[in-house]
Amino acid sequence: MRLTDRLSATLMHATARWTVRYGEELRFAGSDLPDPRRRRFDTRHGRVAAYEYVPEGATAGEGPVHVHLHGGAWLMRHPGM
C-alpha cells in the first residue's frame, strides 16, 4: 500500500464520526442490544477474539444461533471501530 493510500484511509477513519451519515432510521440501530461479551477461543492459528450478543432474558443453551464471520469494519454496534 502506498503511503498516500495509507494516509487517506487513516484520515477517513479519523473523521468518519463527523462525515458519515447512515440516515435517521439507522442512527440508533442496535442500541436496544445488550453490550457484547468478549470471548477468546483457541484455534490452530492462535487465540481468536469473538463477541457474543445475548438477548436480554435468554438462558444458556437457548437458540437459535447466528454465527457471523466478519473480516471487515463494523459500522453499527461495533466493538471498537
PyMOL commands that set and color helices and strands:
alter all, ss='L'
color gray80, all
select helices_A, chain A and resi 3-19+24-26
alter helices_A, ss='H'
color red, helices_A
select strands_A, chain A and resi 37-43+46-52
alter strands_A, ss='S'
color yellow, strands_A
deselect
rebuild
show_as cartoon
